[in-house]
Amino acid sequence: MKKINETQRKIIHLLNDFGIDRISMAGIMGTLEQENLNENSFLNFIESKTSLTIEDCTDQIWRMRGC
């Protein structure tokens, strides 16, 4: 099993705090890793939010992909 790093741990903690379900969380984390997207950039994005939905996360991932 792969260890998670501190950035990933913070992302998971914040997503949990915002009420994002575990299946969506796994999808977000898997996409960040598989697409080799900058986890720190995603962390900065969610840290700046006062509320967060899975749609917000999906939109951000699309932006990070350059789409």
N, C-alpha and C positions, 0 to 999 in steps of 0.2 A: 504494500500500500504506500502511496506517495504521501509524504509529509506536506502539510500546508505551511506556507510562509506567513510572516507577520501581516503583510498587506492583505493576503487572502483571509486571514483570521479577522481582521478589522472589517473587511467587506461583508463577510458572513454575519458578524455581530450587528452591523448597521442594518443590513437587509432584514435580519430577524427583528430588530427594534422597530422597523417600519412595517412589520407584519407581512413581509413577503414569505410565501409558503416555501417549504423545503424543496419541492419539485422544481419550482421556478428558480430558486436559489442555485440548485445544482445545474440547471440549464445555463444560467448566467455565468457561473464559475467555469463550467465546461467550455462555453463559447469564448470567454476571455482567454483561456489557456489554448484551446484548439486553434483559434484565429491569431494567436500570438499578439493580442491587444495589450496595451499598457494598463496594467492593473492599478498603478498609482493614479493615472488619469481618471479611471472609473471611480476609485476611492474618493478623489477630490470632488468629483461630480456628486456623489451621494452625500458626502459630508456637507455640501453647500445647501442641501435641501431641508425644508421643514416638514415636508410630506413627500412620499414617494410611492409610486405604483409600479407594477410590472411593466406597464406601457411606457413609463418614463425610462425605465432601465433598457427596454428594447429599443426605444428611439435613440438613446445614448449609444448603445452598441452599434446601431446602424451608422450613426455619425462617426464613430471611431473607425468603422470599416471604410469610411469615405464614400458612403452611398448617399 
